[in-house]
């Protein structure tokens, strides 16, 4: 079971060095870009995914209930949005992504949110089937060119 640690100055560099496989590079922004963008995303939280002292991935969420969250008209303010999820190419296929989804679900429930939301690039090799197997359902919305999925928590 991996450990989820909030981003710190000390963990920034090792997390920034992680990469997905080359064929996945169009599915998720780099960790460095995510960290930079988080400065301007109200309600965002970034967690490094660690196995002992080895960085293996990154999870970024946005608490949509944050008073200054930048919501679209149809966004649900009673949700946690999984903004970015990546597992380094050397650590994929070991259940770490599922553990990150479980962590995000527990975090959303701890915060009392009704929904967990994620969006995904719908292309061959993408994570859409994985998210559906984990309990997410398409909302019918396309957000930023990605399929939006939701998991009801209540």
C-alpha angles and dihedrals in degrees: 000000000000124000122238115215128179114250113267136176089259095052097044098088098046091047092046090056094061119105139186121227115288091250089056097051093103092052100066137018119247118273090244090057091048091052092049094047091049089071088069100037109090112217094022124143126184125204129188115221110224137184104201101309096336118102110225106165152340134246122193122186136179121212099221091200092066106123092235098039112139100236129179117228093263097041117118111234090201094071146084112231117210095220099179134004123176135163118198114254092246092056103042122119094035100099096261093125091053089049089053090052090049090050091050091048092051090047091051091049091047088054090049096243121157099215144035112210131191136167127211141189106251101218133117109287092024126129099249094108091047093053092047091051088052092057105270120134128199114257093204091246127119110209119188089344092306132110111251118222131187137199116199111221099188 
